[in-house]
Amino acid sequence: MNPPPPPPAPIGEYAQTCSRYVQTALGLALDFEPETLPLLDHYLRQARDDSSRRPETLPLIATVAGSYLGELLRRRHACAWIIEDPQEPLGWQLDFEGLDLAVFPIAIAREALTGVSDPELVVIALGEEDRKLVAERLARLPAVREDDFFAPSTRVEVIDIAVDIMLARKHAATPSPED
């Protein structure tokens, strides 16, 4: 498999900054694999305490953590960054190729940092039919603690489930060459 093209500026630099922050804070490295996402979860829980004392750190930490999260997703799935306004990181999104799915990684990181859903933020957007199918699938899973609900590792699991469901539905709707 070929490596993905480089991310748009400044995503790559922000993602590397996140890796350095986590390495410094925890002594362990992030590697753009889902198996190390619990390190990011832990780092953001610690940063939540710091950002409540120093709220000015919230935008920077959300931006670097969300950039890292977005790059992990971009390496896992066929998607691309859409940055309409470089000054508004909460609007930076990943658009999933051939799917009615958009993910807003900086918004996900912000919610992980605050531990609160912000009704003004969109974190994952998908079409109505897909939303119903994903909701049905998620309803069959065990409940998660509120703190885990906001964790990037949980959000990646949800995104993976959504992508799997959407690709399966798309594949089922595509006629085979024998038809």
C-alpha positions as CSV (number, residue, x, y, z in Angstrom):
1,M,0.0,0.0,0.0
2,N,1.4,3.4,-0.9
3,P,1.7,6.0,1.8
4,P,-0.9,8.7,1.7
5,P,0.1,12.1,0.2
6,P,1.2,14.6,2.7
7,P,-1.5,16.5,4.6
8,P,-2.3,20.1,3.8
9,A,-0.4,22.7,5.8
10,P,-0.5,23.1,8.8
11,I,-2.0,19.7,9.6
12,G,1.2,17.7,9.4
13,E,3.1,20.1,11.7
14,Y,0.2,20.1,14.2
15,A,0.0,16.3,14.2
16,Q,3.7,16.1,15.0
17,T,3.3,18.7,17.7
18,C,0.7,16.5,19.3
19,S,3.0,13.5,19.2
20,R,5.7,15.6,20.9
21,Y,3.3,16.8,23.6
22,V,2.2,13.2,24.3
23,Q,5.8,11.9,24.3
24,T,6.8,14.7,26.8
25,A,3.8,14.2,29.1
26,L,3.6,10.4,29.1
27,G,7.0,9.2,27.9
28,L,5.3,7.1,25.2
29,A,5.0,7.8,21.5
30,L,2.0,8.0,19.3
31,D,2.4,6.2,15.9
32,F,-0.8,7.0,13.9
33,E,-2.2,3.5,14.8
34,P,-5.5,3.0,16.7
35,E,-3.7,0.8,19.2
36,T,-1.9,3.9,20.6
37,L,-5.1,6.1,20.8
38,P,-5.5,5.3,24.5
39,L,-2.3,7.4,25.0
40,L,-4.1,10.3,23.3
41,D,-7.2,9.7,25.4
42,H,-5.1,9.8,28.6
43,Y,-3.2,12.9,27.5
44,L,-6.4,14.7,26.7
45,R,-7.9,13.8,30.1
46,Q,-4.9,15.2,31.8
47,A,-5.0,18.3,29.5
48,R,-8.7,18.7,30.5
49,D,-7.6,19.5,34.0
50,D,-5.0,22.0,32.8
51,S,-7.3,23.7,30.3
52,S,-9.9,24.2,33.1
53,R,-7.2,26.2,35.0
54,R,-5.8,27.7,31.8
55,P,-8.7,28.0,29.2
56,E,-6.4,29.8,26.8
57,T,-4.7,26.4,26.1
58,L,-7.9,24.8,24.9
59,P,-7.8,25.9,21.2
60,L,-4.2,24.9,20.7
61,I,-4.5,21.5,22.3
62,A,-7.7,20.8,20.5
63,T,-6.1,21.8,17.2
64,V,-3.0,19.7,17.6
65,A,-4.8,16.7,19.0
66,G,-7.5,16.9,16.3
67,S,-4.9,17.2,13.6
68,Y,-3.3,14.0,14.9
69,L,-6.6,12.3,15.1
70,G,-7.5,13.4,11.6
71,E,-4.2,12.1,10.2
72,L,-4.7,8.8,11.9
73,L,-8.2,8.5,10.2
74,R,-6.8,9.7,6.8
75,R,-4.2,6.9,7.0
76,R,-7.0,4.3,7.8
77,H,-9.7,5.4,5.3
78,A,-10.0,7.0,1.9
79,C,-10.7,10.6,2.9
80,A,-9.2,14.0,2.5
81,W,-9.0,17.2,4.5
82,I,-11.2,20.1,3.6
83,I,-10.0,23.4,5.0
84,E,-12.3,26.2,3.9
85,D,-11.1,28.7,6.5
86,P,-7.6,28.2,7.9
87,Q,-8.5,30.5,10.8
88,E,-11.4,28.2,12.0
89,P,-9.9,24.8,12.9
90,L,-13.3,23.6,14.3
91,G,-14.6,23.6,10.7
92,W,-11.7,21.6,9.3
93,Q,-13.1,18.3,8.1
94,L,-12.3,15.0,6.6
95,D,-14.5,14.1,3.6
96,F,-14.8,10.4,3.0
97,E,-14.4,9.4,-0.6
98,G,-17.6,8.1,-2.1
99,L,-19.5,8.2,1.2
100,D,-21.9,10.8,2.6
101,L,-19.6,11.1,5.7
102,A,-17.7,14.0,7.1
103,V,-15.7,14.0,10.3
104,F,-14.5,17.1,12.2
105,P,-11.4,15.9,14.1
106,I,-10.6,19.2,15.9
107,A,-14.2,19.4,17.2
108,I,-13.9,15.8,18.4
109,A,-10.7,16.7,20.3
110,R,-12.4,19.8,21.7
111,E,-15.2,17.7,23.1
112,A,-12.6,15.2,24.5
113,L,-10.9,18.1,26.2
114,T,-14.0,19.6,27.7
115,G,-15.9,16.4,28.4
116,V,-19.1,18.1,27.1
117,S,-21.0,17.8,23.9
118,D,-21.4,21.3,22.3
119,P,-24.6,21.5,20.4
120,E,-23.0,24.2,18.2
121,L,-20.3,21.7,17.0
122,V,-20.7,19.0,14.4
123,V,-18.3,16.2,15.1
124,I,-19.6,13.5,12.6
125,A,-22.0,14.2,9.8
126,L,-23.6,11.5,7.7
127,G,-26.7,11.0,5.6
128,E,-30.1,10.3,7.2
129,E,-30.3,6.6,6.1
130,D,-26.8,5.9,7.1
131,R,-27.3,7.6,10.4
132,K,-30.2,5.3,11.2
133,L,-28.2,2.2,10.3
134,V,-25.2,3.3,12.4
135,A,-27.5,4.2,15.3
136,E,-29.1,0.7,15.2
137,R,-25.6,-0.9,15.1
138,L,-24.4,1.2,18.0
139,A,-27.5,0.5,20.0
140,R,-26.5,-3.2,20.0
141,L,-23.1,-2.4,21.6
142,P,-22.5,-2.2,25.4
143,A,-23.0,1.3,26.8
144,V,-19.8,3.3,27.5
145,R,-19.0,5.5,30.4
146,E,-19.6,9.2,29.7
147,D,-15.8,9.9,29.9
148,D,-15.2,7.2,27.4
149,F,-17.9,8.5,25.1
150,F,-15.7,11.6,24.4
151,A,-12.4,9.7,24.0
152,P,-10.8,9.8,20.6
153,S,-10.4,6.0,20.7
154,T,-14.2,5.6,21.1
155,R,-14.9,8.1,18.3
156,V,-12.5,6.2,16.0
157,E,-14.4,3.0,16.7
158,V,-17.7,4.7,15.9
159,I,-16.2,6.1,12.6
160,D,-14.9,2.7,11.7
161,I,-18.3,1.2,12.3
162,A,-20.0,3.9,10.2
163,V,-17.5,3.4,7.3
164,D,-18.0,-0.4,7.4
165,I,-21.8,0.0,7.3
166,M,-21.7,2.6,4.6
167,L,-19.3,0.6,2.4
168,A,-21.3,-2.6,2.8
169,R,-24.5,-0.7,1.8
170,K,-22.8,0.8,-1.1
171,H,-21.3,-2.5,-2.2
172,A,-24.7,-4.2,-1.9
173,A,-26.3,-1.5,-4.1
174,T,-23.7,-1.9,-6.8
175,P,-24.6,-4.6,-9.4
176,S,-22.0,-7.2,-9.9
177,P,-20.5,-7.7,-13.4
178,E,-22.4,-11.0,-13.8
179,D,-25.8,-9.2,-13.4
